[in-house]
Amino acid sequence: MIDIHFSFDKESITSVEMSGHAESGAYGQDIVCAAVSALSIGTVNSLVEIAGIPIDVVSADKQGGYLKFSLPEHVDDKQMETAQILLSSLLLSLKQTEDEYGEYLTINSSYRK
């Protein structure tokens, strides 16, 4: 199972952490893993290229199964607005994936006031 955790500061998403393996199919044919990977890596790339934010990324490159990315503490208002659109889109897409394939992934959140 893939466990996905979104961290919020007030109403803003500040980081996303994913761990585990979906195991919904054979290696190379796991559509849940492929969906989660494409959505998350696409979001990281968009945060860097579109929003111009230097994202802190930690991943388990060789064996997979772990990805964490965080927004830096200091981003300007335009960058934060773009980041929140991209991160909200990621959350929405992953929730839709969870609705369809909930036995293979779970999403949770923590809030800091």
Protein Blocks (a to p, Z undefined) as FASTA:
>chain_A
ZZdddddehjacfbdcdedjfklacehiamklmmmmmmmmmmmmmmmmmnopacdddddf
kngoiacddddfbdcfklmmmmmmmmmmmmmmmmmmmmmmmmmbccdddddZZ
